[in-house]
Amino acid sequence: MEENLKEKLFNTQKDGWETVGEEEKSKIFHLANDYMKFLNVAKTEREFIKQTEKLIQENGYIDINEKKELQAGDKVYFNNRGKSMYIAIIGEESIEEGMHIIGSHVDSPRLDLKPNPLYEDTGLAYFKTHYYGGIKKYQWTTIPLSIHGVIVKPNGEKIEVCIGEEETDPIFTITDLLPHLAQEQMEKKLKNGIDGEDLSLLVGSIPYALEKGPDKVKLNILSILNQKYGIVEADLTSSELELVPAFRARTLGFDGSMVAAYGQDDKVCAYTSIAAMMTLTQVKHTAICILSDKEEIGSMGNTGMESHMFDYFVSELLNRLGANRPNLLDKVFCYSKMLSSDVDAGFDPLYASVSDKLNAGFIGKGISLNKYTGSKGKSGASDANAEYVAWIRNVLEKNNIRYQVAELGKVDIGGGGTIAYILANKGVDVIDCGVPVLSMHAPYEVTSKFDIYSAYKTYQAFWKE
């Protein structure tokens, strides 16, 4: 009797794998395989948007600039400078009733090349870098790195670069000090063990044979780049070249239950939201998928969520629906619901002291809801209201989706943020809803395949409401 009462009253979190049969397990593994394939060709925000545009066009989505009028069932998108994207299915209900929005970000912590990156020192050629987002700098040394991005010439010619992903490509690395000579380095605090200015990428060592004097190795590197891409050194000043780990996304564990990959914050939520949207035909409320940029550095810039580009996209929806009028945009936002689909910190038993076990997100136990993020006294958080949390719980429970409600670590230990507050400031009801991750922001992050599938089902169910 007491056991039945506990089962009825306690909020017991079961391991998700214990709740699935073989048929559903097969679906989980299939989705994870598709996800890993996508990640391997979409490591940067530009690549993610490029692959997404290809996928959604194959599924009938049309650039909104090609549509003068819209009606229920129409599928449109807007590509914002190749680095962020907004995707929509027009709902059967009037858009004045509000939209159902899911928003992820597709940028990830990395190293960017400085505007003038190339230099030579004692016969070795290097690229200088500036790290992007919150990283532990020591994690980026002595690992294989690849170079991704674009170089744009003054005449507008754009050259796409991807070096280090194919087996026949060279890779690059950042060297570190050997332990035999590292006594002083080892005495430093961990955060100061590697200085930001020392994150220089080793790119070559052969001097240009026909040249005398200094910088012969630098000249040889420029000669190679000129032959391959037709560029000169000055063209690097108008480039966006990013260094990312050359690791492939792989299955992790003897049981194949996890995914190890770079950039799962937040591409795991971005991919599952896209995959869920591709299964939809008719929706009651207009469904919106946001793929934003610059979240890791504050969502600033015209491809970040702080810009007015998303407002512009929604205004264009209203224009093409023939519904627009003064203040309607504000009304639509105030009646809208959103999942800020960003990852959560997965509980790691090796570092248990930073987490409150009662309020942590565990990998393998389903989607993680964060009512608030922020730091210290919830600073910077939007803090979803109880009514909206209950509404989300109802969606999850009636669709038999495993979920957990968590927060990011113990009080005053640290904190973080997402794009949730930006949409909340417009009047949208928002809650963070994503996949728990181990080793977040590291070059190789870990997620559970069960949680990935739970995210996919969550986003599908939310849009169907």
Long-range contacts (C-beta under 8 A, 24 or more apart in sequence): 13-362, 13-365, 13-404, 14-365, 14-402, 15-364, 15-365, 16-364, 16-365, 16-366, 16-402, 16-448, 16-450, 16-451, 16-454, 17-257, 17-364, 17-450, 19-402, 20-450, 24-453, 27-453, 28-449, 28-450, 28-452, 28-453, 29-256, 29-449, 31-272, 31-275, 31-449, 31-452, 31-453, 31-456, 32-251, 32-259, 32-449, 32-452, 32-453, 34-275, 35-249, 35-259, 35-268, 35-271, 35-272, 35-275, 35-452, 36-249, 36-250, 36-251, 36-259, 36-261, 37-249, 38-271, 39-249, 39-261, 39-262, 39-263, 39-264, 39-267, 39-271, 40-165, 40-248, 40-249, 42-267, 43-108, 43-146, 43-148, 43-244, 43-262, 43-263, 44-107, 44-108, 44-110, 44-148, 44-149, 44-242, 44-244, 45-83, 45-84, 45-106, 45-107, 45-108, 45-293, 45-303, 46-82, 46-83, 46-148, 46-149, 46-150, 46-240, 47-148, 47-162, 48-106, 48-267, 48-270, 48-291, 49-79, 49-82, 49-83, 49-84, 49-85, 49-106, 49-291, 50-82, 52-85, 52-87, 52-274, 52-291, 53-77, 53-79, 53-85, 55-274, 55-278, 56-87, 56-274, 56-277, 56-278, 59-278, 61-87, 64-88, 64-313, 64-316, 64-317, 64-320, 67-320, 68-320, 69-320, 69-321, 69-322, 70-317, 70-320, 70-321, 71-321, 72-282, 73-281, 73-282, 76-317, 78-313, 78-316, 80-293, 80-302, 80-303, 80-309, 81-302, 81-303, 83-293, 83-303, 84-290, 84-291, 84-292, 84-293, 84-303, 84-304, 84-309, 85-290, 85-291, 86-288, 86-289, 86-290, 86-291, 86-309, 86-310, 86-313, 87-274, 87-277, 87-288, 87-289, 87-291, 88-286, 88-287, 88-288, 88-289, 88-313, 88-317, 89-277, 89-280, 89-283, 89-286, 89-287, 89-463, 90-286, 90-317, 90-321, 91-283, 91-284, 91-285, 91-286, 91-287, 92-282, 92-283, 92-284, 93-284, 93-285, 93-286, 94-323, 95-286, 95-317, 95-318, 95-321, 95-323, 95-332, 96-323, 96-328, 96-331, 96-332, 96-335, 97-285, 97-335, 98-285, 98-332, 98-334, 98-335, 98-336, 98-337, 99-285, 99-286, 99-287, 99-288, 99-314, 99-332, 99-336, 99-337, 100-283, 100-285, 100-286, 100-287, 100-288, 100-336, 100-337, 100-338, 100-462, 100-463, 100-465, 101-288, 101-289, 101-290, 101-336, 101-337, 101-338, 101-339, 101-423, 101-428, 102-273, 102-277, 102-287, 102-288, 102-289, 102-290, 102-338, 102-339, 102-341, 102-459, 102-462, 102-463, 103-289, 103-290, 103-292, 103-305, 103-338, 103-339, 103-340, 103-341, 103-419, 103-423, 104-266, 104-267, 104-269, 104-270, 104-273, 104-290, 104-291, 104-292, 104-341, 104-342, 105-266, 105-270, 105-291, 105-292, 105-293, 105-294, 105-295, 105-296, 105-299, 105-305, 105-342, 105-418, 105-419, 106-266, 106-267, 106-270, 106-291, 106-292, 106-293, 107-132, 107-133, 107-293, 107-294, 107-295, 107-296, 107-297, 108-133, 108-244, 108-262, 108-263, 108-265, 108-266, 108-267, 108-296, 109-133, 109-134, 109-135, 109-265, 109-296, 109-441, 110-242, 110-243, 110-244, 111-140, 111-145, 111-199, 111-201, 111-242, 111-243, 112-240, 112-241, 112-242, 112-243, 113-147, 113-201, 113-236, 113-239, 113-241, 113-242, 113-243, 115-236, 115-237, 116-236, 116-237, 117-236, 117-241, 118-203, 118-218, 118-221, 118-222, 118-233, 118-236, 119-218, 120-214, 120-215, 120-216, 120-217, 120-218, 123-205, 123-207, 123-217, 124-202, 124-204, 124-205, 124-217, 125-202, 125-203, 125-204, 125-205, 125-217, 125-218, 125-220, 125-221, 126-200, 126-201, 126-202, 126-203, 127-172, 127-200, 127-201, 127-203, 127-243, 128-197, 128-200, 129-199, 129-200, 129-201, 129-243, 130-196, 131-196, 131-199, 132-242, 132-296, 132-297, 133-296, 133-297, 133-441, 134-296, 134-441, 135-441, 136-190, 136-191, 136-441, 136-442, 137-191, 137-193, 137-194, 137-195, 137-196, 137-199, 138-176, 138-190, 138-193, 138-194, 139-442, 139-443, 140-174, 140-194, 140-199, 140-443, 141-173, 141-174, 141-175, 141-176, 141-194, 141-199, 142-173, 142-174, 142-175, 142-176, 143-173, 143-174, 143-245, 143-246, 143-247, 143-443, 144-171, 144-172, 144-173, 144-245, 144-246, 144-247, 145-171, 145-172, 145-173, 145-174, 145-201, 145-243, 145-244, 145-245, 145-246, 146-171, 146-172, 146-243, 146-244, 146-245, 146-246, 147-172, 147-241, 147-242, 147-243, 148-241, 148-242, 148-243, 148-244, 149-239, 149-240, 149-241, 149-242, 150-239, 150-240, 150-241, 151-229, 151-231, 151-235, 151-236, 151-238, 151-239, 151-241, 152-235, 152-238, 152-239, 153-231, 153-235, 153-238, 154-238, 159-229, 159-230, 159-231, 161-229, 161-239, 161-241, 164-246, 165-246, 171-246, 172-201, 172-202, 172-203, 172-243, 173-201, 173-202, 174-199, 174-200, 174-201, 174-202, 175-202, 201-243, 245-443, 245-444, 247-443, 247-444, 252-446, 256-449, 257-364, 257-448, 257-449, 257-450, 258-363, 258-446, 258-447, 258-448, 258-449, 259-446, 259-447, 259-448, 259-449, 259-452, 260-444, 260-445, 260-446, 261-444, 261-445, 261-447, 262-443, 262-444, 262-445, 263-445, 264-343, 264-435, 264-437, 264-445, 264-446, 264-447, 265-342, 265-343, 265-437, 265-440, 265-441, 265-445, 266-295, 266-341, 266-342, 266-343, 266-434, 268-343, 268-434, 268-435, 268-437, 268-447, 268-452, 268-455, 269-341, 269-342, 269-343, 269-434, 269-435, 269-455, 270-341, 272-341, 272-435, 272-452, 272-455, 272-456, 272-459, 273-341, 273-455, 273-459, 275-456, 276-456, 276-457, 276-459, 276-460, 276-463, 277-459, 277-463, 279-460, 280-460, 280-463, 280-464, 283-463, 283-464, 284-464, 284-465, 285-465, 286-317, 287-463, 288-314, 290-419, 292-419, 295-342, 295-418, 295-419, 299-419, 299-422, 305-419, 305-422, 305-423, 306-422, 311-426, 330-426, 330-427, 333-423, 333-426, 333-427, 333-428, 334-426, 334-427, 334-428, 336-427, 336-428, 336-429, 337-388, 337-391, 337-428, 337-429, 337-430, 337-462, 338-420, 338-423, 338-428, 338-429, 338-430, 338-431, 339-392, 339-430, 339-431, 339-432, 339-433, 339-458, 339-459, 339-462, 340-418, 340-419, 340-420, 340-423, 340-430, 340-431, 340-432, 340-433, 340-434, 341-432, 341-433, 341-434, 341-455, 341-459, 342-418, 342-419, 342-420, 342-432, 342-434, 343-434, 343-435, 343-436, 343-437, 343-440, 343-447, 344-368, 344-370, 344-406, 344-408, 344-432, 344-434, 344-435, 344-436, 344-437, 345-408, 345-409, 345-416, 345-436, 345-437, 345-440, 346-436, 346-437, 346-438, 346-440, 346-446, 346-447, 347-436, 348-438, 348-439, 354-409, 354-410, 354-413, 354-414, 355-409, 355-410, 356-407, 356-409, 356-410, 356-411, 359-405, 359-406, 359-407, 360-406, 360-407, 361-404, 361-406, 361-436, 362-404, 362-436, 363-436, 363-437, 363-438, 363-446, 363-447, 363-448, 363-451, 364-448, 364-450, 364-451, 365-402, 365-404, 365-436, 365-450, 365-451, 366-401, 366-402, 366-403, 366-404, 366-450, 366-451, 366-454, 367-396, 367-401, 367-402, 367-403, 367-404, 367-433, 367-434, 367-435, 367-451, 367-454, 367-455, 367-458, 368-403, 368-404, 368-405, 368-406, 368-433, 368-434, 368-435, 368-436, 368-451, 369-403, 369-404, 369-405, 369-406, 369-431, 369-432, 369-433, 370-405, 370-406, 370-407, 370-408, 370-431, 370-432, 370-433, 370-434, 371-405, 371-407, 371-431, 371-432, 372-407, 373-407, 373-408, 373-415, 373-416, 373-417, 373-418, 373-420, 373-432, 374-415, 374-416, 374-417, 375-414, 375-415, 375-416, 376-411, 376-412, 376-415, 379-415, 380-415, 380-417, 380-421, 381-417, 381-420, 381-421, 382-420, 382-421, 382-424, 382-425, 382-430, 384-429, 384-430, 384-431, 385-429, 388-429, 388-430, 388-431, 389-431, 391-429, 392-431, 392-433, 392-462, 395-458, 395-461, 395-462, 395-465, 396-458, 396-461, 399-457, 399-461, 401-454, 401-457, 401-458, 401-461, 402-450, 402-454, 403-454, 403-458, 406-436, 433-458
